Amino acid sequence: MFVVILIMLIIYDPSCGNRFPVRALLEEEGYEPTGDLSSFKNIGDPTAIATLLVRRREKDKPGDQNTAQLNKDSVVLSDDGKTLTFSMRQEINVQKPELLMEEIGVSELFRDTLAKATLTSNDGNMMAVFASALEQDYKGPDGVALQKAVDSFTATEQLLSRPN
């Protein structure tokens, strides 16, 4: 069974449809951003930033779902400080674990998610991609495909318009 969910999330402000600036993301979480925010190194601790992104994603989820947990050992910051990768895991509520055990041989379901956030657009906005699969699918060839999809995500530099 091939179950892969790939979600590209451009962090934006839904009230006005614009991309969400890094400064506003930090302010929304109660931080007072100062200085150069063009790299994750300048923003703060990579694990704290990944935690902030997980919280932001969780806030946008509908319904009564379990909270995803950041895998702190998975947090990696690129050498240039502009790309942050990490993973998270979420338990999926199962109504009838005994039926699930009978059907697919497990009584619990987990969703593993890979994430990549980037500041490479150099316009003050962050772009992120999240790709998820059920744990049993992630452990097979689907996990390799998922990793390749996330690795291939890039945000192109935005050229700021100049007055004539």
Buried (B, 14 or more C-beta within 10 A) or exposed (E): EEEBEBEEBBBBEEEEEEBBBBBBBBEBEEBEBEEEBBBBBBBBEBBEBBBBBBBBBBEEEEEEEBEBEBBEEBBEBBEEBBBBBBBBBBBEEBEEEEEBEEEEEBEEBBBBBBBBBBBBBBBBBBBBBBBBBBBBBBEEEBBEBBBEBBEEBEBEEEEEEEEE
